């Protein structure tokens, strides 16, 4: 079954994001006017759930304006970025696969990181 998915119950429903797989879960905050680097990862994919703000989301060269509640998947080896273009942004990130902060390949970075 693809993730995430929802299952209804008599009391409501639940949303499952991962089951029996190695994951790293983060909440990421981006200040207004700032952005993550344009990057990709060789050993992990990421799921994003926008919690707050209206970020510009780039995945594989496609840009969209997102809002709270929107969700995105970034597969391994696909460039991606989130930019806070209209206020602060907060999002949930679930990284699936082998997580290592050194597995960031930056192709663009306004902060001079490589």
DSSP file (Angstrom, degrees, kcal/mol; ACC not computed):
  #  RESIDUE AA STRUCTURE BP1 BP2  ACC     N-H-->O    O-->H-N    N-H-->O    O-->H-N    TCO  KAPPA ALPHA  PHI   PSI    X-CA   Y-CA   Z-CA
    1    1 A X              0   0    0      0, 0.0     2,-0.1     0, 0.0     4,-0.1   0.000 360.0 360.0 360.0 136.0    0.0    0.0    0.0
    2    2 A X        -     0   0    0      2,-0.1     2,-0.3     1,-0.0     0, 0.0  -0.382 360.0 -91.9 -69.8 149.8    1.3    3.5   -0.9
    3    3 A X  S    S+     0   0    0     14,-0.1    14,-0.2    -2,-0.1     2,-0.1  -0.841  96.1  35.6-109.8 149.8    2.1    5.9    2.0
    4    4 A X  S    S+     0   0    0     12,-0.8     2,-0.3    -2,-0.3    13,-0.2   0.718  76.5 154.8 -76.9 163.4    0.5    7.9    3.4
    5    5 A X  E     -A   16   0A   0     11,-1.6    11,-2.8    -2,-0.1     2,-0.4  -0.974  31.8-132.3-146.6 161.1   -3.0    6.5    3.5
    6    6 A X  E     -A   15   0A   0     -2,-0.3     2,-0.4     9,-0.2     9,-0.2  -0.888  10.8-164.5-116.8 145.9   -6.1    6.9    5.6
    7    7 A X  E     -A   14   0A   0      7,-2.2     7,-2.1    -2,-0.4     2,-0.2  -0.997  17.8-135.8-129.5 127.9   -8.3    4.3    7.1
    8    8 A X  E     -A   13   0A   0     -2,-0.4     5,-0.3     5,-0.2     2,-0.3  -0.583  23.2-178.8 -83.9 143.9  -11.8    5.1    8.5
    9    9 A X  E >   -A   12   0A   0      3,-3.5     3,-1.4    -2,-0.2    -2,-0.0  -0.860  44.9 -99.3-131.5 166.2  -12.9    3.7   11.8
   10   10 A X  T 3  S+     0   0    0     -2,-0.3     3,-0.1     1,-0.3    -2,-0.0   0.814 125.4  47.3 -58.1 -28.9  -16.2    4.1   13.6
   11   11 A X  T 3  S-     0   0    0      1,-0.1     2,-0.3    -3,-0.0    -1,-0.3   0.525 132.3 -77.2 -89.9  -7.1  -14.6    6.8   15.9
   12   12 A X  E <   -A    9   0A   0     -3,-1.4    -3,-3.5     2,-0.0     2,-0.3  -0.929  64.3 -69.7 150.4-125.0  -13.0    8.7   13.0
   13   13 A X  E     -A    8   0A   0     -2,-0.3     2,-0.3    -5,-0.3    -5,-0.2  -0.982  27.4-138.2-159.6 164.6   -9.9    7.8   11.0
   14   14 A X  E     -A    7   0A   0     -7,-2.1    -7,-2.2    -2,-0.3     2,-0.5  -0.935  11.4-140.9-127.9 157.9   -6.2    7.5   11.2
   15   15 A X  E     -A    6   0A   0     -2,-0.3     2,-0.5    -9,-0.2    -9,-0.2  -0.973  13.4-156.7-118.5 124.2   -3.4    8.4    8.8
   16   16 A X  E     +A    5   0A   0    -11,-2.8   -11,-1.6    -2,-0.5   -12,-0.8  -0.888  18.0 171.2-106.4 129.4   -0.4    6.1    8.4
   17   17 A X        +     0   0    0     -2,-0.5     2,-0.3     1,-0.4    -1,-0.1   0.721  68.3   3.0-105.4 -30.6    2.9    7.6    7.1
   18   18 A X        -     0   0    0    -15,-0.0    -1,-0.4     5,-0.0     2,-0.3  -0.987  55.6-170.4-156.7 149.4    5.3    4.7    7.7
   19   19 A X  S    S-     0   0    0     -2,-0.3     3,-0.1    -3,-0.1    -3,-0.0  -0.945  71.7 -17.9-148.1 124.2    5.2    1.1    8.9
   20   20 A X  S    S+     0   0    0     -2,-0.3     2,-0.3     1,-0.2    -1,-0.0   0.849 103.3 111.1  53.1  41.7    8.1   -1.2    9.7
   21   21 A X  S    S-     0   0    0     76,-0.0     2,-0.4     2,-0.0    -1,-0.2  -0.988  77.7 -97.0-140.5 151.0   10.6    0.8    7.7
   22   22 A X        +     0   0    0     -2,-0.3    75,-1.8    -3,-0.1     2,-0.3  -0.538  55.5 164.6 -69.9 124.7   13.6    2.9    8.8
   23   23 A X  E     -B   96   0B   0     -2,-0.4     2,-0.4    73,-0.2    73,-0.2  -0.953  32.9-150.2-137.7 157.2   12.5    6.6    9.0
   24   24 A X  E     -B   95   0B   0     71,-1.9    71,-3.1    -2,-0.3     2,-0.5  -1.000  18.7-157.9-124.5 130.8   13.7    9.9   10.4
   25   25 A X  E     +B   94   0B   0     -2,-0.4     2,-0.3    69,-0.2    69,-0.2  -0.931  17.3 167.4-116.2 130.7   11.0   12.4   11.3
   26   26 A X  E     -B   93   0B   0     67,-2.7    67,-3.0    -2,-0.5     2,-0.5  -0.951  31.6-142.5-135.5 154.3   11.7   16.1   11.6
   27   27 A X  E     -B   92   0B   0     -2,-0.3     2,-0.4    65,-0.2    65,-0.2  -0.996  28.9-161.2-111.2 126.4    9.7   19.3   11.9
   28   28 A X  E     -B   91   0B   0     63,-3.1    63,-2.3    -2,-0.5     2,-0.4  -0.908   7.6-161.2-116.0 135.4   11.5   22.0    9.8
   29   29 A X  E     -B   90   0B   0     -2,-0.4     2,-0.4    61,-0.2    61,-0.2  -0.948   4.4-169.5-115.1 131.8   11.0   25.8   10.2
   30   30 A X  E     -B   89   0B   0     59,-2.9    59,-2.6    -2,-0.4     2,-0.1  -0.988  20.9-128.6-123.5 127.3   12.0   28.2    7.4
   31   31 A X    >   -     0   0    0     -2,-0.4     3,-2.4    57,-0.2    53,-0.3  -0.407  41.7 -82.9 -72.6 148.7   12.1   32.0    8.1
   32   32 A X  T 3  S+     0   0    0      1,-0.3    53,-0.2    -2,-0.1    56,-0.2  -0.228 118.2  18.2 -50.1 130.9   10.3   34.3    5.7
   33   33 A X  T 3  S+     0   0    0     51,-3.0    -1,-0.3     1,-0.3     2,-0.2   0.363 107.3 102.4  86.7  -4.5   12.4   35.1    2.7
   34   34 A X    <   -     0   0    0     -3,-2.4    50,-2.8    50,-0.2    -1,-0.3  -0.577  47.8-171.4-106.4 170.9   14.7   32.1    3.3
   35   35 A X  B     -E   83   0C   0     48,-0.2    48,-0.2    -2,-0.2     2,-0.1  -0.991  27.4-105.9-155.5 158.1   14.9   28.7    1.6
   36   36 A X        -     0   0    0     46,-2.4    74,-0.1    -2,-0.3     2,-0.1  -0.416  54.0 -92.0 -72.7 163.3   16.5   25.3    1.7
   37   37 A X        -     0   0    0     -2,-0.1     2,-0.7    72,-0.1    72,-0.2  -0.406  40.9-101.3 -70.6 156.3   19.2   24.6   -0.8
   38   38 A X  E    S+F  108   0C   0     70,-1.9    69,-3.1    43,-0.1    70,-1.5  -0.749  71.3 148.3 -75.0 119.4   18.2   23.0   -4.1
   39   39 A X  E     -FG 106  80C   0     41,-2.2    41,-2.4    -2,-0.7     2,-0.3  -0.889  38.2-155.7-149.7 168.8   19.4   19.5   -3.3
   40   40 A X  E     -F  105   0C   0     65,-1.4    65,-2.7    -2,-0.3     2,-0.4  -0.950  13.8-137.5-146.4 169.0   18.9   15.8   -3.7
   41   41 A X        -     0   0    0     -2,-0.3    36,-3.2    34,-0.3    37,-0.3  -0.983   2.6-158.0-129.9 139.5   19.7   12.6   -1.8
   42   42 A X  S    S+     0   0    0     -2,-0.4    -1,-0.1    34,-0.2    34,-0.1   0.781  92.0  36.2 -84.1 -28.2   21.1    9.4   -3.1
   43   43 A X  S    S+     0   0    0     60,-0.2    55,-1.8    55,-0.2     2,-0.3   0.276 113.8  41.2-116.0  10.1   20.0    7.1   -0.3
   44   44 A X  E     -C   97   0B   0     53,-0.2     2,-0.3    59,-0.1    33,-0.3  -0.998  54.4-148.6-154.6 154.5   16.6    8.4    0.9
   45   45 A X  E     -C   96   0B   0     51,-2.1    51,-2.6    -2,-0.3     2,-0.4  -0.783  23.3-141.1-112.2 164.3   13.3    9.8   -0.3
   46   46 A X  E     -CD  95  74B   0     28,-2.6    28,-3.3    -2,-0.3     2,-0.4  -0.968   9.2-155.4-132.6 146.1   11.3   12.3    1.7
   47   47 A X  E     -CD  94  73B   0     47,-2.1    47,-2.5    -2,-0.4     2,-0.4  -0.972  18.2-162.6-113.3 132.4    7.6   12.9    2.4
   48   48 A X  E     -CD  93  72B   0     24,-3.0    24,-2.2    -2,-0.4     2,-0.5  -0.958  12.4-172.8-119.7 136.3    6.6   16.5    3.3
   49   49 A X  E     -CD  92  71B   0     43,-2.2    43,-2.8    -2,-0.4     2,-0.4  -0.978  25.7-134.0-123.6 115.3    3.4   17.7    5.0
   50   50 A X  E     +C   91   0B   0     20,-2.7    19,-3.1    -2,-0.5    41,-0.2  -0.554  28.0 174.0 -72.9 123.5    3.0   21.5    5.1
   51   51 A X  E     +     0   0B   0     39,-2.4     2,-0.3    -2,-0.4    40,-0.2   0.790  63.4   7.5 -97.2 -36.5    2.0   22.6    8.6
   52   52 A X  E    S+C   90   0B   0     38,-2.2    38,-2.0    15,-0.1    -1,-0.3  -0.998 100.4  18.9-151.6 141.1    2.1   26.4    8.3
   53   53 A X  S    S-     0   0    0     -2,-0.3    15,-0.4    36,-0.2     2,-0.2  -0.310  76.0 -84.5  98.7-178.4    2.7   29.0    5.6
   54   54 A X        -     0   0    0     34,-0.2    31,-0.4    13,-0.2    13,-0.2  -0.657  54.1-179.6-130.8  74.0    2.5   29.2    1.9
   55   55 A X        -     0   0    0     -2,-0.2    11,-3.2    -3,-0.1     2,-0.6  -0.280  32.7-119.2 -77.5 160.2    5.9   27.9    0.6
   56   56 A X  E     -IH  65  83C   0     27,-2.5    27,-2.3     9,-0.2     2,-0.5  -0.901  34.4-158.9 -91.9 121.3    7.1   27.6   -2.9
   57   57 A X  E     -IH  64  82C   0      7,-3.0     7,-2.3    -2,-0.6     2,-0.5  -0.902   8.4-168.0-109.0 127.7    7.9   23.9   -3.4
   58   58 A X  E     +IH  63  81C   0     23,-3.0    23,-2.2    -2,-0.5     2,-0.4  -0.968  12.5 166.8-116.0 125.9   10.2   22.7   -6.1
   59   59 A X  E >  S-IH  62  80C   0      3,-2.3     3,-1.8    -2,-0.5    21,-0.2  -0.957  73.1 -17.0-138.8 118.8   10.5   19.0   -7.0
   60   60 A X  T 3  S-     0   0    0     19,-3.3    20,-0.1    -2,-0.4     3,-0.1   0.834 127.7 -51.0  59.5  34.9   12.2   17.8  -10.1
   61   61 A X  T 3  S+     0   0    0      1,-0.3     2,-0.5    18,-0.2    -1,-0.3   0.341 113.2 116.8  86.0  -7.6   12.2   21.2  -11.8
   62   62 A X  E <   -I   59   0C   0     -3,-1.8    -3,-2.3     2,-0.0     2,-0.4  -0.837  48.8-159.4 -97.3 129.4    8.4   21.7  -11.2
   63   63 A X  E     +I   58   0C   0     -2,-0.5     2,-0.3    -5,-0.2    -5,-0.2  -0.894  14.3 170.9-110.6 136.9    7.4   24.6   -8.9
   64   64 A X  E     -I   57   0C   0     -7,-2.3    -7,-3.0    -2,-0.4     2,-0.6  -0.985  34.4-121.9-138.2 151.0    4.1   25.0   -7.1
   65   65 A X  E     -I   56   0C   0     -2,-0.3    -9,-0.2    -9,-0.2     2,-0.2  -0.839  39.1-163.7 -89.7 125.0    2.7   27.3   -4.4
   66   66 A X        -     0   0    0    -11,-3.2     2,-0.3    -2,-0.6     3,-0.0  -0.541  10.5-161.3-106.8 170.9    1.7   25.2   -1.5
   67   67 A X    >   -     0   0    0     -2,-0.2     3,-2.3   -13,-0.2   -17,-0.3  -0.918  44.1 -62.2-143.1 168.6   -0.5   25.7    1.6
   68   68 A X  T 3  S+     0   0    0    -15,-0.4   -17,-0.2    -2,-0.3     3,-0.1  -0.287 122.6  29.1 -54.7 133.5   -1.0   24.1    5.0
   69   69 A X  T 3  S+     0   0    0    -19,-3.1    -1,-0.3     1,-0.4   -18,-0.1   0.100  87.8 126.6  99.9 -20.4   -2.2   20.6    4.5
   70   70 A X    <   -     0   0    0     -3,-2.3   -20,-2.7   -21,-0.1    -1,-0.4  -0.381  43.6-155.9 -70.0 150.5   -0.5   20.0    1.2
   71   71 A X  E     -D   49   0B   0    -22,-0.2     2,-0.3    -3,-0.1   -22,-0.2  -0.963  11.1-175.8-132.7 147.7    1.7   16.9    0.9
   72   72 A X  E     -D   48   0B   0    -24,-2.2   -24,-3.0    -2,-0.3     2,-0.4  -0.981  15.4-147.0-142.5 149.4    4.6   16.0   -1.4
   73   73 A X  E     -D   47   0B   0     -2,-0.3     2,-0.5   -26,-0.2   -26,-0.2  -0.966   8.1-167.1-115.2 135.5    6.9   13.1   -2.1
   74   74 A X  E     -D   46   0B   0    -28,-3.3   -28,-2.6    -2,-0.4     3,-0.1  -0.934  14.6-152.4-121.1 106.4   10.6   13.6   -3.1
   75   75 A X    >   -     0   0    0     -2,-0.5     3,-1.2   -30,-0.2   -34,-0.3  -0.250  35.8 -78.4 -70.1 163.0   12.1   10.4   -4.4
   76   76 A X  T 3  S+     0   0    0      1,-0.2   -34,-0.2   -36,-0.1    -1,-0.1  -0.280 115.9  20.2 -56.5 148.4   15.9    9.7   -4.2
   77   77 A X  T 3  S+     0   0    0    -36,-3.2     2,-0.5   -33,-0.3    -1,-0.2   0.665  94.5 118.3  64.7  21.3   18.0   11.5   -6.8
   78   78 A X    <   -     0   0    0     -3,-1.2   -37,-0.2   -37,-0.3    -1,-0.2  -0.979  67.1-120.0-117.3 125.4   15.4   14.1   -7.6
   79   79 A X        +     0   0    0     -2,-0.5   -19,-3.3   -39,-0.1     2,-0.3  -0.304  41.8 167.8 -62.2 143.4   16.2   17.8   -6.9
   80   80 A X  E     +GH  39  59C   0    -41,-2.4   -41,-2.2   -21,-0.2     2,-0.3  -0.989  14.1 171.6-155.2 159.3   13.9   19.5   -4.4
   81   81 A X  E     - H   0  58C   0    -23,-2.2   -23,-3.0    -2,-0.3     2,-0.4  -0.963  19.2-148.4-164.6 150.5   13.6   22.7   -2.3
   82   82 A X  E     - H   0  57C   0     -2,-0.3   -46,-2.4   -25,-0.2     2,-0.4  -0.999  18.6-170.1-123.7 132.3   11.1   24.5   -0.1
   83   83 A X  E     -EH  35  56C   0    -27,-2.3   -27,-2.5    -2,-0.4     2,-1.1  -0.972  22.5-137.1-124.2 136.0   11.2   28.3    0.0
   84   84 A X        +     0   0    0    -50,-2.8   -51,-3.0    -2,-0.4   -50,-0.2  -0.770  39.4 156.9 -90.6  96.0    9.4   30.6    2.4
   85   85 A X        +     0   0    0     -2,-1.1    -1,-0.2   -31,-0.4   -30,-0.1   0.559  69.9  29.3-101.7 -10.1    8.2   33.3    0.0
   86   86 A X  S    S-     0   0    0      1,-0.6     2,-0.2   -32,-0.2    -1,-0.2  -0.069 127.1 -37.9-142.4  39.2    5.2   34.8    1.9
   87   87 A X  S    S-     0   0    0     -3,-0.2    -1,-0.6   -34,-0.1   -54,-0.3  -0.615  92.3 -34.1 126.0 171.6    5.8   34.3    5.6
   88   88 A X        -     0   0    0     -2,-0.2     2,-0.4   -56,-0.2   -57,-0.2  -0.228  57.3-150.5 -61.5 152.5    7.4   31.7    7.8
   89   89 A X  E     -B   30   0B   0    -59,-2.6   -59,-2.9   -36,-0.1     2,-0.4  -0.973  14.2-175.4-129.1 141.5    6.9   28.1    6.9
   90   90 A X  E     +BC  29  52B   0    -38,-2.0   -39,-2.4    -2,-0.4   -38,-2.2  -0.999  13.4 169.6-133.2 134.3    6.8   24.9    9.0
   91   91 A X  E     -BC  28  50B   0    -63,-2.3   -63,-3.1    -2,-0.4     2,-0.4  -0.995  32.4-123.2-146.0 154.1    6.6   21.4    7.6
   92   92 A X  E     -BC  27  49B   0    -43,-2.8   -43,-2.2    -2,-0.3     2,-0.5  -0.786  27.4-164.5 -90.5 132.9    6.8   17.8    8.7
   93   93 A X  E     -BC  26  48B   0    -67,-3.0   -67,-2.7    -2,-0.4     2,-0.6  -0.985   9.9-172.3-122.3 128.2    9.5   15.7    7.0
   94   94 A X  E     -BC  25  47B   0    -47,-2.5   -47,-2.1    -2,-0.5     2,-0.5  -0.963  12.0-160.2-117.0 111.7    9.6   11.9    7.0
   95   95 A X  E     -BC  24  46B   0    -71,-3.1   -71,-1.9    -2,-0.6     2,-0.4  -0.811   5.1-160.3 -95.0 126.3   12.8   10.6    5.4
   96   96 A X  E     +BC  23  45B   0    -51,-2.6   -51,-2.1    -2,-0.5     2,-0.3  -0.901  53.3  20.8-109.8 133.8   12.6    7.0    4.3
   97   97 A X  E    S- C   0  44B   0    -75,-1.8     2,-0.8    -2,-0.4   -53,-0.2  -0.806 113.7  -7.0 114.8-157.2   15.7    5.0    3.7
   98   98 A X  S    S-     0   0    0    -55,-1.8     2,-0.5    -2,-0.3   -55,-0.2  -0.675  70.5-154.5 -81.1 109.5   19.3    5.4    4.9
   99   99 A X        +     0   0    0     -2,-0.8     2,-0.3    -4,-0.1    -2,-0.1  -0.734  29.6 146.9 -92.9 130.1   19.3    8.8    6.7
  100  100 A X    >   -     0   0    0     -2,-0.5     3,-2.6     3,-0.1   -57,-0.1  -0.877  45.3-139.7-157.8 124.9   22.6   10.7    6.9
  101  101 A X  T 3  S+     0   0    0      1,-0.3     3,-0.3    -2,-0.3    -1,-0.0   0.722 105.2  65.1 -59.8 -19.1   22.9   14.5    6.9
  102  102 A X  T 3  S+     0   0    0      1,-0.2     2,-0.7    -3,-0.0    -1,-0.3   0.588  80.7  82.3 -78.3  -9.2   26.0   14.0    4.7
  103  103 A X    <   +     0   0    0     -3,-2.6     2,-0.5   -62,-0.1    -1,-0.2  -0.244  64.7 113.8 -89.2  46.7   23.7   12.6    2.0
  104  104 A X        -     0   0    0     -2,-0.7     2,-0.7    -3,-0.3   -63,-0.2  -0.972  47.0-168.8-118.1 116.3   22.8   16.1    0.8
  105  105 A X  E     -F   40   0C   0    -65,-2.7   -65,-1.4    -2,-0.5     2,-0.5  -0.911  13.5-156.2-104.6 107.4   24.0   17.0   -2.7
  106  106 A X  E     +F   39   0C   0     -2,-0.7   -67,-0.3     8,-0.4     3,-0.1  -0.722  22.8 172.7 -88.4 126.5   23.5   20.7   -3.1
  107  107 A X  E    S+     0   0C   0    -69,-3.1     2,-0.3    -2,-0.5   -68,-0.2   0.617  77.8  16.8-103.9 -18.7   23.2   22.0   -6.6
  108  108 A X  E     +F   38   0C   0    -70,-1.5   -70,-1.9     0, 0.0    -1,-0.4  -0.962  66.3 167.1-149.5 135.7   22.2   25.6   -5.6
  109  109 A X    >   -     0   0    0     -2,-0.3     3,-1.5   -72,-0.2   -72,-0.1  -0.850  24.6-160.6-155.5 116.1   22.7   27.2   -2.2
  110  110 A X  T 3  S+     0   0    0     -2,-0.3    -1,-0.1     1,-0.3   -74,-0.0   0.532  93.0  62.4 -74.8  -3.5   22.4   30.9   -1.5
  111  111 A X  T 3  S-     0   0    0      2,-0.1    -1,-0.3     0, 0.0   -74,-0.0   0.355 113.7-111.4-102.1   4.3   24.4   30.5    1.7
  112  112 A X    <   +     0   0    0     -3,-1.5     2,-0.2     1,-0.3    -2,-0.1   0.626  67.0 144.6  79.6  14.0   27.6   29.3    0.0
  113  113 A X              0   0    0      1,-0.1    -1,-0.3    -5,-0.0    -2,-0.1  -0.573 360.0 360.0 -83.8 151.2   27.4   25.7    1.2
  114  114 A X              0   0    0     -2,-0.2    -8,-0.4    -6,-0.0    -1,-0.1   0.362 360.0 360.0-119.2 360.0   28.6   22.9   -1.0
